[in-house]
Amino acid sequence: MAISLMVRKEADTMLTTPMEVLTQYPVRKSKQQKKAFRDAVQSYAKKLGYESSIEKGSYGVHNVIIGDPERAKYLLTAHYDTCARMVVPNLVTPCNIPFFILYQIFVVLLILVPAILAGVLLGFLSKSGAFAGTAAMIVYWVLLIGMMFGPANPSNANDNTSGVVTLLEIMRTLPENQRHKVCFVLFDLEEAGMLGSSAYRKAHKNATNTQLVLNMDCVGDGDHLLIFPNKKLRKDKKKLTSLYKACGYFGKKSLLVHEKGLFVYPSDQANFPYGAAIAACSKRKGLGYYYSRIHTPKDTVLDETNVNLLRAALTTFICCDAAQ
């Protein structure tokens, strides 16, 4: 019996293809779930001939590092932690900043209004105005913390199983003679405030001062795959121009660098000097590029075509970059 249980435990941590993350490790929020996932990824990396490690940081961060973080020219990253479930989707409009701000205000009001109502009711029952304010504040913080750290959203195909699967696919297909150029990093606790990438940046500050960081976050749902370079990267024409080599139109889908105008993309690449987010968006007149459904039970779409497109484009980019 002991032997069979041991064999089963080992088998449970095995990955044979990256897409199996979607079915075998769909939720990665508790300590046990995260550890099982990390064990599986390290086992998979070892099978492919990579060296990997777990790097710990503040607040319980456990980042998965595959490759040499100090010598690599590129960091390919994705966060692996699972978000909490929300009542409404986290609608993101990277290039429509006014709408993005208004929607964030709307989400805050969804928390604030019930908190105020609860405070008024409790104040009325207790006949104390001071107690009403305190009660409203307590309810607000309980709801806010619940939104960030509450029960896991079991449907997270796009946010961010898609990024994890894409990273592992690139790792799988990258030729052995190109592997020294890349370090693959799976960040922990992005949903809690990008704590994993912050810890990584602190631990590898000198190396990350010059590395190009390509962060895949929500790449599974949408035909418009966009690369959003940060301000410093946009000013470095050599690095920026090299990114265009990965771009193109592929049937109804496209992979393009979006460098014009203002945009916002709150994810792990923001912690690095030369960071770029990669995301899949839909497009609607009047709204522009957007993606929705994440943080809700409707986050069920992981288009494997997107994974394959990014795998091929970024693998080619790494292998053929003339600046090596």
Beta strands, then each sheet from edge to edge (+ up, - down):
strand 1: 52-57
strand 2: 61-66
strand 3: 74-79
strand 4: 182-187
strand 5: 212-216
strand 6: 224-229
strand 7: 248-250
strand 8: 253-257
strand 9: 275-284
strand 10: 288-290
sheet 1: 1+ 2- 4+ 3+ 5+ 9+ 6- 8- 7+
sheet 2: 1+ 2- 4+ 3+ 5+ 9+ 10-
end
